[in-house]
Amino acid sequence: MEQPSKKISLIGAIAIIVGTVVGASIFILLGPIAGQTGPSLFLAYLVAFLPALFGSIFYAQLGSAMPATGGTYHYSKRLLNPTIGYIATISLILGGIGATVMLAIGFAEYLHFFIPTLPVKFAALIIILILYGINLLGLKSAEMAQILMTIWILLALFIFAIPGLFHIEPQNLTPLIPNGLGSFLMGSALAVYSYVGYGIISEIGGNIENPKRNIPKATFISLGIIVCIYALVAFVAIGVVPWEQLSTSGASVAEAARIFLPPQLVFFISIGALFATVTTINAVFMTIPGDFKALAKEGIFNKKVMRKEMNNTPFFPITILVITSCIGIYTGFSVDFFATITIVGLLLNTVILGIALWKLPQKEKEAYENAPYRIKKGILRFAIVLGVLLNTIFILLAVLDYPIVILLYIVWIVVGYLMHRRKIPKLVKNRLNTAIND
């Protein structure tokens, strides 16, 4: 009778997605993106939304047809094969580690902007340990923290955007694309970072109330909220502060807010920026352990170890995430390096799931036809082709500055596969035996 109370509600699922996606990028990356786009900053966020829009169809359709905890492995294994499932899942785990390191450092650097004497690495370490403790209190505690912080973030952005509409200087909005179309597209590619993470809800499908209906609802409601907020905040920021000035700011929203808001509200917005990084880390801690458990069920990781829980939270998976992230903080690599790791992991995951989705209507015909949310085959396949193409392009754009990340992923995947190569044939054999017995 207690099990339903442990499930994540629709509101909680929306908070996880919004809290994951609306990260530090909207508060910090506005400046660098404005340097590329000029006054067309808000249009760049609309263009950057396209890969997320098509990718969200993948997660919504798969989640509605066959929801599961550790969705990446579950979908890839059933629709493609266990090896591809392993590659997709292990890539997502690496992307989650990269995101945790990137955002913990981003949190510390943003806090350092206001408290210059604070050691950045120490602050990054502390915020990871605090979130670790919250998650060990239980899934519902982590969900409640996520909801409250997400509400604060949304209020902070609306407090900035709504009054800001009345302080826009028309001359700041022209010329629309001062640096040319190429520079605008590069700015749009950078803005894609601001949407990464929308599919993370599929990793905890088994922990969501009524997942076949709530996963698609949460996905599309969240993305609708996010794109509206991004476009509105970007439009106000570029209208209040000339783009040349905004491009040099490390805390662009807070700096723009100082022009027309009292100090108390600027402080409220600044706290929202800190929460924006924290909610994403919290979402990683809530979701990625499900992927460890999914691999453990198949014998790739030790079942007994991965099954151990503390207050309904997988203890060893989240502990592994925390330890590797803390090590990453002290490696000395840049935030951009870890951001690239995150982008490649999450977009590669989306590409693989897009390919898996292509086979859904044939391989899992009953699940597809009985799904509460079902897209017609023709439209679905059009969305898959376009979504896979767009996400692949943005993977290539992401690694231009750090091509070594591709090598890192290859080594990560190959070493992991070789370590468990005896497991994979066993999985295939078990799958064949199951098919024969059925």
Legacy VTK file of the C-alpha trace (Angstrom):
# vtk DataFile Version 3.0
C-alpha trace
ASCII
DATASET POLYDATA
POINTS 438 float
0.000 0.000 0.000
2.974 2.349 0.491
4.340 1.908 -3.015
2.160 4.578 -4.754
3.397 7.227 -2.303
6.953 6.533 -3.469
6.120 7.210 -7.102
6.992 10.510 -8.740
3.927 12.584 -9.631
3.297 14.416 -12.905
4.280 17.674 -11.181
7.430 16.007 -9.904
8.255 14.693 -13.386
7.792 18.177 -14.861
10.014 19.603 -12.118
12.714 17.041 -12.922
12.719 17.948 -16.630
12.457 21.722 -16.133
14.995 21.618 -13.307
17.370 19.553 -15.464
17.083 21.607 -18.627
16.835 25.124 -17.173
20.349 24.998 -15.845
23.076 27.558 -15.439
23.235 28.084 -19.203
20.295 30.509 -19.345
21.888 32.590 -16.582
25.506 32.372 -17.721
25.607 31.463 -21.442
23.368 34.331 -22.543
26.446 36.554 -22.821
28.600 34.298 -25.054
25.597 33.441 -27.240
24.706 37.140 -27.584
28.258 37.765 -28.794
27.557 35.422 -31.718
23.961 36.374 -32.512
23.563 40.018 -31.543
19.906 41.132 -31.143
18.691 37.849 -32.702
19.542 36.111 -29.426
15.936 35.099 -28.785
15.677 33.627 -32.301
18.781 31.517 -31.629
16.987 29.898 -28.698
14.014 29.113 -30.940
16.291 27.521 -33.577
18.156 25.564 -30.875
14.800 24.195 -29.731
14.360 22.157 -32.940
16.646 19.208 -32.012
14.931 19.037 -28.615
11.480 19.178 -30.204
12.110 16.200 -32.478
14.137 14.347 -29.865
11.330 14.730 -27.329
9.086 12.737 -29.663
11.489 9.789 -29.270
11.276 9.797 -25.498
7.547 10.493 -25.361
6.638 7.668 -27.743
8.988 5.122 -26.176
7.961 6.113 -22.654
4.284 5.795 -23.501
4.694 2.409 -25.201
7.092 0.636 -22.806
8.109 2.707 -19.754
10.880 1.323 -17.546
13.524 2.388 -15.065
16.805 2.589 -16.970
14.861 3.356 -20.137
17.898 3.761 -22.372
19.060 0.179 -21.896
15.516 -1.180 -21.843
14.535 0.419 -25.163
17.827 -0.234 -26.951
18.023 -3.856 -25.834
14.468 -4.749 -26.822
14.369 -2.855 -30.101
17.998 -3.214 -31.263
20.279 -5.544 -29.267
21.957 -5.770 -25.827
25.309 -4.519 -27.134
23.796 -1.309 -28.504
21.852 -0.988 -25.264
25.082 -1.205 -23.310
26.798 1.407 -25.527
23.873 3.834 -25.203
23.604 3.383 -21.450
27.299 3.615 -20.669
27.453 6.777 -22.811
24.567 8.272 -20.850
26.311 7.469 -17.554
29.492 9.201 -18.728
27.395 12.165 -19.870
25.786 12.282 -16.415
29.199 12.349 -14.741
30.311 15.134 -17.089
27.161 17.118 -16.318
27.656 16.779 -12.571
31.249 18.020 -12.745
30.404 20.847 -15.148
27.473 22.097 -13.103
29.164 21.755 -9.726
32.029 23.897 -11.014
29.514 26.261 -12.632
27.711 26.601 -9.303
30.974 27.327 -7.492
32.152 29.862 -10.096
28.822 31.691 -10.033
28.951 31.766 -6.230
32.570 32.949 -6.468
31.298 35.879 -8.574
29.491 37.110 -5.436
31.950 35.742 -2.821
35.421 36.177 -4.376
37.235 34.596 -1.416
35.389 31.265 -1.759
37.573 28.396 -3.147
35.865 27.155 -6.333
36.789 23.464 -6.132
35.866 23.230 -2.465
32.455 24.828 -3.075
31.843 22.444 -6.007
32.679 19.476 -3.796
30.382 20.661 -1.009
27.324 21.109 -3.239
27.747 17.572 -4.608
27.930 16.154 -1.078
24.849 18.130 0.034
22.797 16.768 -2.881
24.182 13.307 -2.187
22.821 13.565 1.348
19.399 14.799 0.166
19.053 11.869 -2.236
20.060 9.364 0.436
17.099 10.639 2.489
14.874 9.120 -0.195
13.354 9.650 -3.632
10.462 11.715 -2.312
12.863 14.040 -0.446
14.847 14.572 -3.637
11.604 15.136 -5.581
10.355 17.731 -3.080
13.698 19.559 -3.158
13.523 19.514 -6.965
10.002 20.953 -7.021
10.795 23.766 -4.572
14.018 24.793 -6.339
12.351 24.646 -9.757
9.550 26.935 -8.529
12.198 29.401 -7.298
13.995 29.290 -10.684
10.799 29.922 -12.642
9.782 32.775 -10.335
13.256 34.312 -10.686
13.087 34.215 -14.479
9.545 35.619 -14.614
10.453 38.358 -12.111
13.219 39.301 -14.528
11.313 38.906 -17.791
7.860 40.396 -17.158
8.955 43.809 -15.742
11.851 43.794 -18.212
9.439 43.959 -21.145
8.671 47.538 -20.099
12.342 48.573 -20.071
13.362 47.399 -23.536
15.213 49.958 -25.660
14.158 49.518 -29.335
17.615 50.549 -30.617
19.105 47.510 -28.879
17.123 45.205 -31.192
18.728 46.343 -34.453
20.386 45.266 -36.658
18.890 41.837 -36.059
21.838 39.695 -37.258
24.893 41.984 -37.164
27.541 39.244 -37.456
26.077 37.312 -40.370
24.138 34.059 -40.713
27.155 31.830 -39.991
27.797 33.455 -36.641
24.077 33.259 -35.823
24.078 29.497 -36.500
27.152 29.004 -34.290
25.343 30.896 -31.531
22.317 28.651 -32.060
24.563 25.592 -31.736
25.826 26.924 -28.407
22.223 27.504 -27.318
21.527 23.788 -27.855
23.404 23.261 -24.574
20.481 25.007 -22.872
18.053 22.231 -23.882
20.137 19.167 -23.138
18.622 16.787 -20.595
14.930 16.811 -21.589
14.976 13.010 -22.108
16.273 12.197 -18.650
12.773 11.398 -17.393
12.772 8.171 -19.419
15.482 6.794 -17.124
13.051 6.607 -14.186
9.917 5.550 -16.058
9.296 2.752 -13.569
9.189 5.276 -10.707
6.581 7.605 -12.236
2.868 7.474 -11.525
0.909 6.295 -14.588
4.059 6.504 -16.773
2.423 5.700 -20.121
0.423 8.917 -19.876
2.616 11.060 -17.658
5.952 10.638 -19.486
4.612 12.210 -22.738
2.672 14.851 -20.774
5.658 15.797 -18.646
7.965 15.903 -21.674
5.852 18.202 -23.818
4.541 20.423 -21.005
8.091 20.934 -19.756
9.549 21.773 -23.162
6.710 24.202 -23.837
7.466 25.997 -20.570
11.200 25.971 -21.248
11.179 27.356 -24.788
8.791 30.172 -23.798
10.976 31.130 -20.825
14.192 31.019 -22.873
12.828 33.150 -25.697
11.273 35.671 -23.304
14.362 35.987 -21.074
16.670 36.290 -24.098
14.423 38.941 -25.699
14.353 41.033 -22.511
18.084 40.659 -21.812
19.094 41.767 -25.303
16.501 44.559 -25.251
17.660 45.965 -21.923
21.434 45.642 -22.398
23.215 46.285 -25.734
24.445 42.951 -27.114
28.087 44.103 -27.178
27.929 44.759 -23.431
25.922 41.622 -22.661
28.467 39.450 -24.483
31.183 40.277 -21.920
29.092 39.474 -18.850
29.665 36.380 -16.705
26.310 36.767 -14.942
24.220 38.263 -17.722
20.715 37.928 -16.259
21.757 39.381 -12.903
23.608 42.235 -14.628
20.613 43.068 -16.828
18.281 42.843 -13.819
20.298 45.498 -11.962
19.176 48.070 -14.538
15.490 47.981 -13.616
15.037 45.874 -10.461
15.790 46.648 -6.797
18.758 44.851 -5.146
16.507 42.460 -3.208
14.998 41.060 -6.419
18.408 40.913 -8.116
19.566 38.814 -5.163
16.492 36.573 -5.545
17.353 36.071 -9.226
20.975 35.294 -8.354
19.841 32.579 -5.947
17.704 31.222 -8.786
20.824 30.971 -10.933
22.515 28.890 -8.232
19.463 26.648 -7.921
19.475 26.190 -11.708
22.776 24.339 -11.461
21.730 22.444 -8.346
18.465 21.106 -9.831
20.310 19.598 -12.787
22.790 17.787 -10.542
19.900 16.628 -8.367
18.083 15.279 -11.439
21.211 13.354 -12.491
21.395 11.806 -9.018
17.699 10.875 -9.192
17.809 9.313 -12.654
21.214 7.934 -13.678
21.351 5.303 -10.865
18.440 3.630 -12.673
20.793 2.914 -15.573
23.263 1.172 -13.272
20.399 -0.964 -11.958
19.184 -1.751 -15.478
22.638 -3.057 -16.422
22.857 -4.959 -13.135
19.600 -6.778 -13.880
21.239 -8.110 -17.020
24.346 -9.242 -15.141
26.672 -6.538 -16.507
27.102 -5.050 -13.029
26.891 -6.965 -9.757
23.217 -7.398 -8.898
23.621 -7.625 -5.135
25.730 -4.484 -4.989
23.521 -2.400 -7.260
20.299 -3.493 -5.557
21.286 -2.152 -2.139
19.178 0.890 -1.316
18.963 3.554 1.351
15.466 5.022 1.712
14.508 3.819 -1.784
17.678 5.362 -3.282
20.206 3.016 -4.985
23.190 3.475 -2.666
26.147 2.236 -4.703
25.167 3.753 -8.094
24.742 7.242 -6.635
27.930 6.803 -4.586
29.846 5.904 -7.761
28.479 9.053 -9.419
29.563 11.182 -6.459
33.084 9.715 -6.252
33.798 9.999 -9.987
32.384 13.536 -10.079
34.524 14.640 -7.142
37.589 13.212 -8.891
36.569 15.080 -12.067
36.455 18.385 -10.187
40.104 18.018 -9.186
41.430 16.866 -12.590
41.896 20.474 -13.669
40.019 20.115 -16.967
37.889 23.072 -18.040
34.132 23.388 -17.669
33.855 23.444 -21.479
35.563 20.047 -21.641
33.021 18.496 -19.273
30.200 20.311 -21.081
31.290 18.628 -24.319
31.319 15.234 -22.587
27.764 15.916 -21.449
26.533 17.007 -24.856
28.039 14.031 -26.685
26.690 11.537 -24.151
23.134 12.854 -24.118
22.852 13.537 -27.849
24.406 10.159 -28.733
21.824 8.594 -26.458
19.073 10.444 -28.331
20.403 9.300 -31.720
20.489 5.644 -30.615
16.980 5.854 -29.190
15.794 7.417 -32.445
17.123 4.414 -34.347
15.485 2.093 -31.797
12.184 3.939 -32.152
12.181 3.214 -35.900
11.690 -0.476 -35.061
9.036 0.029 -32.379
5.932 -0.405 -34.614
7.263 -3.747 -35.941
9.149 -5.303 -33.015
6.750 -4.203 -30.278
3.568 -3.868 -32.304
1.191 -4.455 -29.399
2.970 -1.996 -27.113
2.993 0.640 -29.881
-0.677 0.213 -30.813
-1.847 0.195 -27.180
0.191 3.221 -26.138
-2.003 6.102 -24.854
0.250 8.446 -26.820
0.818 7.137 -30.366
2.149 8.957 -33.430
1.230 7.674 -36.887
4.052 5.717 -38.543
4.634 8.183 -41.386
4.904 11.209 -39.099
6.944 9.204 -36.591
9.526 8.180 -39.175
9.801 11.707 -40.524
10.459 12.934 -36.986
13.036 10.174 -36.445
15.029 10.991 -39.587
15.021 14.710 -38.898
15.732 14.268 -35.187
18.638 11.868 -35.711
20.105 14.153 -38.383
19.843 17.305 -36.241
21.272 15.655 -33.138
24.168 14.155 -35.131
25.008 17.573 -36.584
25.074 19.120 -33.129
27.297 16.302 -31.813
29.815 17.151 -34.543
29.568 20.874 -33.767
30.038 20.168 -30.048
33.326 18.267 -30.511
34.969 20.812 -32.824
36.816 22.420 -29.905
37.472 19.143 -28.053
37.883 16.287 -30.564
39.594 14.280 -27.810
36.134 13.726 -26.314
35.333 11.376 -29.207
38.430 9.345 -28.339
37.394 9.357 -24.675
34.005 7.896 -25.555
35.521 5.248 -27.799
37.938 4.144 -25.064
35.188 4.272 -22.405
32.848 2.105 -24.512
35.470 -0.375 -25.769
37.096 -0.953 -22.363
33.695 -1.410 -20.750
32.614 -3.803 -23.471
35.800 -5.879 -23.188
35.402 -6.064 -19.418
31.940 -7.504 -19.866
32.324 -9.290 -23.199
31.462 -12.602 -21.565
28.218 -11.100 -20.330
26.963 -9.931 -23.704
26.868 -13.373 -25.406
25.115 -14.670 -22.282
22.494 -11.956 -22.670
21.957 -12.882 -26.318
21.706 -16.562 -25.412
19.164 -15.866 -22.668
17.185 -13.707 -25.037
17.091 -16.490 -27.649
16.091 -19.049 -25.017
13.302 -16.765 -23.826
12.066 -16.313 -27.408
12.116 -20.077 -27.989
10.285 -20.806 -24.717
7.668 -18.178 -25.490
LINES 1 439
438 0 1 2 3 4 5 6 7 8 9 10 11 12 13 14 15 16 17 18 19 20 21 22 23 24 25 26 27 28 29 30 31 32 33 34 35 36 37 38 39 40 41 42 43 44 45 46 47 48 49 50 51 52 53 54 55 56 57 58 59 60 61 62 63 64 65 66 67 68 69 70 71 72 73 74 75 76 77 78 79 80 81 82 83 84 85 86 87 88 89 90 91 92 93 94 95 96 97 98 99 100 101 102 103 104 105 106 107 108 109 110 111 112 113 114 115 116 117 118 119 120 121 122 123 124 125 126 127 128 129 130 131 132 133 134 135 136 137 138 139 140 141 142 143 144 145 146 147 148 149 150 151 152 153 154 155 156 157 158 159 160 161 162 163 164 165 166 167 168 169 170 171 172 173 174 175 176 177 178 179 180 181 182 183 184 185 186 187 188 189 190 191 192 193 194 195 196 197 198 199 200 201 202 203 204 205 206 207 208 209 210 211 212 213 214 215 216 217 218 219 220 221 222 223 224 225 226 227 228 229 230 231 232 233 234 235 236 237 238 239 240 241 242 243 244 245 246 247 248 249 250 251 252 253 254 255 256 257 258 259 260 261 262 263 264 265 266 267 268 269 270 271 272 273 274 275 276 277 278 279 280 281 282 283 284 285 286 287 288 289 290 291 292 293 294 295 296 297 298 299 300 301 302 303 304 305 306 307 308 309 310 311 312 313 314 315 316 317 318 319 320 321 322 323 324 325 326 327 328 329 330 331 332 333 334 335 336 337 338 339 340 341 342 343 344 345 346 347 348 349 350 351 352 353 354 355 356 357 358 359 360 361 362 363 364 365 366 367 368 369 370 371 372 373 374 375 376 377 378 379 380 381 382 383 384 385 386 387 388 389 390 391 392 393 394 395 396 397 398 399 400 401 402 403 404 405 406 407 408 409 410 411 412 413 414 415 416 417 418 419 420 421 422 423 424 425 426 427 428 429 430 431 432 433 434 435 436 437
